Amino acid sequence: MAGRWQKKNATWAAGSYVNIFNASAFLQIFWMLGISIIYFTDIERFQHLANNQIVSNTHYLSILFSITLGVFVMLPVGIAYDTFPLIHAIAPFDETIMKIFIWTNSFGQICFMLSLFASNPQMQHDIGLIAITLIGISLSILAPAILRTVNMRTRKSSGPLWHYIAGLAIPVIALFSLAAWTMQDNKIVLHLATVLLIDIFWLLIIINLINGHFNRRLGWELISEKGQKIMPLVFATAIIIHLIMSIGEAAQSSWWHYSFRLSFSLLLLIALATVNPVRVLRLAWVEKRPNCDLLVLSLLWLGIIFFISIYEILVLKRVTNVSRVLLFFGAGVQASWGFASYLHLDHIGTKIQERLPAKTTRRFLNISLLIYLALFLPPIDKLQHEIGPLHYLMYLLSLLAFISSFIWWISNSFFSLNDWHRIPIFYKDLVAEYDPEE
C-alpha cells in the first residue's frame, strides 16, 4: 500500500469524483425533499432558526451537521480525490477509503433526516447519535490521506501548507461534532459548533475553492509570493481570536459580544484579502476572461456578508444567523457547485470558451438568497407578516435551484461520459512534468 501511495502516477484516481458527486447529487434531492416536508408542516420553526431563536438544540444540530458535514462536504472531498494526484504528483488516496467514505457519510445523512421525523425527543437524539457517529467515521478516515498529502508534496505548484488547514482540521471537527451532540444542552458547545463548522471550516473550504479556481486553474495570480507567506500567519491568528471570542460571547458578556462581532468581521475581511476580489472582478467583468460564474458569485457573497457583519455591529449590536446562512449557501454551496461542474467539464473536454454559465441555478439560488436577506435581516424582518407569500417564493426558488443543479449534473455525467477523458484540460501540462507515459 505504501508503495502505491508513493507511485507518481496522476491518473490512477481520475474519475473517482464521479461516484462522490453522484452520491452528493442524489442526497441533495433527498435532503431537500425531507426539509420541504418539515418546512411546509412547521414553517414557524424555520423562522426561529433564521432569527437565531433555536426551538430545539437537537433539531438545530441535525440540520447543521447534515448540511455542513454531509451532503455538501462531499463535493470538496470529490474534488480532492480527483485533483490531488494531478496537482501534487502523489497518490495519497485509496479506492477502499473512498467507498467507505461515501457509504458511511450517506447513511449518516439519511439517519439525520430520519431523526427529524422521530416521534419523541429521545428517539430523535438516539438516531442523531448514530448519524453523527457515521459521519464522524467518514470524515476521520480521510485524515491519514490528508497527512500523507502534506508530508509527500514536493512540487512548487502544490501551494503553501495553509491551503490544507481545512483538511487537517477534519478529524478535530469530527470528534468535536460527536462531543457537541452528546453535550448539546451546553450553550458554549452549541455556539462553538456553529462557529467551527461555518465561520471557520466552511470559510476555509470557500477560500481554497476560489483560490484553486482563479489562482491555479485559470492562472490569474491572485496572491503574490510574499502574500503566500504572510497570509497563513494572519489568517491563523484571526481564527484563534475568533474562537476565543466565541467562547466569551457564549457566556453572554456584553464586552465579549462586541469583540465576537469584530472578530467575525475581521475573519471575513482577511478571507477577502486572500482571494483578491478586485483583481478577480476586473479580469472577469472588465477583461471578460472565461471563468466560472458561480465562483464569481461566491466571491461577491463573501463581500456582501462582510458588509452585513459590519451592519450587525453598528446597527443590530449582535450577530444573527443571517450572515452564516448566506456564508454557507451564498458562498459555500455556489463555490462547491461551481468548482465541481468546472472540473467535470475539464474531464469531458469542453473548451473553456464554449462553457455556458449556470444561468438557471444561478438565478434561482441568488434570488432566493436576496429574498431571505430581505425577510430575515432585522429590522426589515418586522415586515415578515405583511409579505408572508415571499416565504414560500424564497423556498420554492431555492428548491428549484437544487433541482436544476441535479438535472445539470445528471445530464452532464450519465449522458456525457462517452466524451470523458482521464486527464482533464489544464492538468495535462502538470501530468507531463512527472508522468510522461500518460
N, C-alpha and C positions, 0 to 999 in steps of 0.2 A: 504493500500500500504506500509506504513512504517513497518507494521508487517512482510510483505513478505520480505522486504529488510533485516530485522534483522534475518530472519529464517536461521539457519545454515544448509542448505541443498545444497550439492555440485552439484547436478545433474539436478536441475530444468532448467538450461540454457544450459546443454550439448547438442551439436548438432546444436546450433544456428549459429555456424560459417559456416555451410554448405550453408545456404542461402546467406550469405555475400560473401563467396568465389565464389559461383556460379555467383553472380552479377558481381564480380570483373573479373572473367574469361571471361565472355561474353563481358563486357565493354572493356577489354584489346584488344580483337579482333576488336571490333567496333572502338576503338581509333586507332589501328594500320592501319586499312583499310582507315580511314579518313586521317591519316598522310601520308599514302602511296600515295594517290591521290595528296595531296599537294606536296609531295616530288618529284614525277616524273613530275609534271607540273611546279614546281618552285624550282628547286634544288639550285639555287643561294641564295634563302632566307635562306635555311638551312645552307649553308656555312657561311653566315653572322652571323647567330645565334651562330654557333660553334666558330666563331672568335671574339665574343663579340661586333660585329658591328650590333646593333639592327636596322632593317629596320623599323619596326612598333612596338611601345610600346604595342598597343592593341594585335597584333599578338603574341608578346613575352609573355605577361601576360596570354593570353589564353592558350598557351601551358604549361607555368609554373604552373598555378593553376590547370589545368586539370590533370596533372600527379602527382603533389605533394599533392594535397588536394582531388583528386578524385579517379581515377582508382586504384592507388597503395596504398593509405592510407586505403582502405577497408580491406586489409589483416591484418595489425596490429589491426584494430578495431575488426575484426572477431576473432583473436587470444585472445584478451582481453575478449570478450564476453564468450568465451568457458573456458578459464583458470582461470580467476579471482575468480569465485566461488570455484574452486577446490583448488587454492593456498591460498586464504585468508580466507576461511571459512565464506564467506558472499555472499549475493546475491544482488549486487547493481544495476543490470540492469533490465530493464523491456522489455518484448517482444514487446510492442507497440512502444517503443523508437527505438528498432532495426529496425522495419518495416519502421518507418518514416525516419530513417537514410538512409536505402537502397534506398527508392524511391526518396527522395529529392536529395541525392547525385548523383544518377543515372541520373535523369532528368537534374541536373546541368551540368553533364559531356556531355550529349547529346547536351544541349544548347551551351556549349563551342565549340563543334565540328561544330555545325551549324554556329556559329559566324565566324569561319574561312572561310566559303564559302559565307559569306554575300557579296552582290553586291556593297556596299559602306561603307566607314568607320563609318558613323553614325549608320547604321544598325548593323554593327559588334559590335560597342560599346554598343548599347542598348540590343542586345541579350546576350552579355557577362555580362552585369549588372544583367540580370535575372539569368544567370548561377552562378555567384559568390554569389548572394543572396541565391540561393537554397543550394549551397554547404556550405555557411556560416551557414545557419539554421541547416543543417545536422550535422555539427561539434559542434555547440553551444549546441544542445540538449544532447550531450554526457557529458557536463561539470558537471551537478549535480551528475551523476553516478561516475565520477572520484573523485569528492569531497567526496562522500559517501564512496568510497573505501579507501581513505586516512584516513578519520575520524574513520572508523569502523574496520580497520585492527588490529588484535590483536595477530597474530601469528608471531613468530620469523622468519619463512620462508617467511613472506610477504616481507622482504627486507627493506632497508632504503628508506627514503622519496624521495631521488633524483632519484629513479627509475621511479617516477611518474611525473617528471618535464615536459616531453613531453605531457602527458595527461593534466596536469594542464594548460599548455600553449595553449591548443586548442581554448578556447574562445577568447583569445587575438589574436591568429593567424587568426581566422575567421573574427574578427572585423577589424584587420589591412588590411587583404586582400581586404575586401569590400572598405575600405578607399583608398587603393592603386589603385583600379580600377577607382575610381572617380577622383583620382589625378595622373593619370598615366603620365602626362606631367612633373611632378615634378621629377627631376633627383635623388634627395635624396630618395624619397619614392620608386621609381623604384628599386634603388640599395638595399634599405633595405628589399624589398620584397624578393629578391633573397637570401640575407644573412639570413633572418629569416627562410625562408622555407627550404633551402637546407643546408646551413652551420650549422644551429643550430637545427631546428625542426627535419629534417630527420637524422642528425647525432645522435641526442638523441635516435631516434627510432632504428637506426642501433645498437647502443651500448646496448640498452635494449634487442634487439633480440639476439645478440651474447651472452650477459651475461645470458639471460634466457635459451638459449640452452645449452651452455657449463657449466655454473655455476650451474643452478638449475636442468635442465633436466638430464644432464649427471653426475653432481656432481664432476666436475673437480677442484673445489675450486680455481677459478682464482684470487680472491681478498681476502686478509686476513681481519680479523675483524677490525683491526686497519685501513686498507686501506678503508674499507667501511665507516669509519667516516671522514677520511681526504679528499678522492676524491670528495665528493659533494661540499665542500668549494672551492677546487682548480678548479673544472670544472665550477662552477657557476661564479667564478672570471674571468676565461678565456672567458666565454660567454659575460659577461658585457664588458670586454676590447674589444672584437671583435666587439660588437655592437657600442661602442663609436668610435672605429677606422673606422668602415664602414661609419659612418656619415661624419667624416672628409675626408675620401677617396672620397666620392661622391662630395665633394666641390672642387676636383681637385688640392689639395695641394700636392706638391711633398713629403713633410715630412710625411703627412698622408698616402700617397700611400705606402711608405716603411713600416710604422707602421702597416697598414692594412694587408700587406703581412705577416709580422711577426706574427700578432695576429691569422691569419688563420692557419699558420704552428703550432703555439702553441696549438691551439684548437685541431688540428689533433693529435699532439703528446700526449696530455693529454687523448684524446679518445683512442689512442692505449694503453696507460698505464692502463686504466681502464679495458681492456679486455685481458691483459697479453698475447700478441701474441706468445712469446717464449714458454710458457707452453702449449698453445693450439697446436702449430705446433709440439712440442715434443711428446705430447700424441697422436696426430692424425697421424703423419708421422713416428715417430721413434717407438713408442709403438703400433701403428696401432689399437688404440681403436676405436670401432664403433662410427660414428658421421655423421653429415650431411655435405656432400661435398660442397654444395652451401654456407653454413655459413662459412666454412674454406676459401673459395674463397672470400667471402665478407670481411673477416678479412685481407686477403692478399691485396685486393684492397685498403683498408684503408692505409696500409703501402706504397703501390705504390703512392697513392695520396699525402701522406706526402712528399715523395721524389720529386714528381712533384712540390709541393708548394715551396720546397727549390730551385729547378731549376728555378722557376719563379722569386724568389728573387735574386739569384746570376747571372742569365743569362738574363732573359727577363726583369727584373725590373718592372714587372706588373703581375696582376692576370688575367688569361684568364678564359673563361668558360669551358675549357677542364677539369680542376680539379673538377668542380662542376658536369659536365655530368658524369664523372667517379664515383664521390661520390654517385650520385643518382642511376645510372644504374649498376655500378660495385659492390658497397657495398649495397645500399638500396634495389634494386629490388631482388638481389640474396639472401639477408638476409630474406626478406619477403617471397619469394618463398620457400626458404629452411625451415624456421620455420613452415610455413603453411603446407607444404607437410609432414613434420615430425610429426606434431600434428595429421594430418589426419591418418597417418599410425599407430600412437598410438591408435587412436579410432577404427581402423579396426583390431587391434590386431596383426599386423605384427611383428614378433620377430626382435629385433634390429640387430641380426647377419644376418638376411635374407634380409635386405633392400638394394636394388640396388642403386648405385649412379645415379644421374640425368645426365648421360653422354651426351645425345643429347642436352638438354637445356644448359648444362654447356659449351659444345664445341662451339655451335653456338653463344651464347652470348659473351663469353670471347674472341673468335677470332675476332668478330665484334668490340669489345671494343679495342682490340690491334690495329686493322686497323684504328679505329677512332683516337687513340693516335698517330699513325704514320702520319695520314693525317693532323691533325689539331694542333699539338703542334709545335709552332714556335721554331726554324727556319725550321723545317722539312716541314712545310706546304707550303713552297715555291715550292716544287716539285709536288703540287697537280695537276697542269695542265698536267704534264708528265705521271701521273698514274691515270688518270680520271676513268678508269673502276673499280678501287678499291672503289670508292664511292658507286657504285651500289652493289658490292660484300658485302661491310660493311652493307648496308641497308638490302640486301637480307638475310644475316646471322642473323641479329637482328630480322627480321620478322619471320624467321624460328624458332628462339628461343622462341618467343611469341607463335607461333602456337604449338610447341612441348610441352610447358608448359600447354597450353589449352587442348591438347589431353591427357596429363598425368592426369590432374585434372578430365576431363570428364570420362576417363576410370576407375579412382580410386574412383569416387564418385557415379555416376549413376549406374555403373555396379558392385560395390563392397559393397553396403550398406547392403547386407544380412549378412555380417560379422562384421557389425558396433556394437560397444559397447558403452554404455552410459558413463561409466567411462574408460578413456584411460589408456594404460600401463603407469607405473611410478606414475601416480596420485592416484592409488588405496591406497597406504600407507598413503597419505595425507588425503584422504577422510575418511579412517578408524579412524583417530585421533578424528574426531568431528562428523562423520555421520555414526555410526556403523551399522545402519539398512541397509545401502546401501551395 
